[in-house]
Each structure stands twice: as C-alpha cells, then as structure tokens.
Amino acid sequence: MTRNVGTIDRIVRLAIAAMVLPFAFIGPATPWAFLGVIPLVTGLIGSCPLYSVLGFSSCPMRPTK
C-alpha cells in the first residue's frame, strides 16, 4: 500500500475522528457518526484510497510501496 498521507494531514484526520466518533456512543447517537472510522483508519495507516484514485499525495517524501 502506497503511503500518500503526510504528517499534518494524518494529525488532522485523527483529530476529526476523535471529534466525530464519540457521537456514535454518546450525545445524539447517530449511525452517521461511524463515518468517523474513515479518517481514523486512513490517518493510522497513512494511505487514502481516494488520494490514490485522484493521484494526489500530501506526503512530502517520495511514496514508498
């Protein structure tokens, strides 16, 4: 899997996940809050499938395989 998510992008994704995921368990408890899993996973693994499709990379170094 090619790494295409840079450090700042990963931090932002993890912060978004940390803000959205709790709503799945507390507060308005909506199933839509489980969409927070997407930025969590992409932030943890450092690869975004959408970036791959669009040919975009926020990673400052050369992508590795």
Secondary structure, 3 states (H helix, E strand, C coil): CCCCCCHHHHHHHHHHHHHHHHHHCCCCCCHHHHHHHHHHHHHHHCCCHHHHHHCCCCCCCCCCC
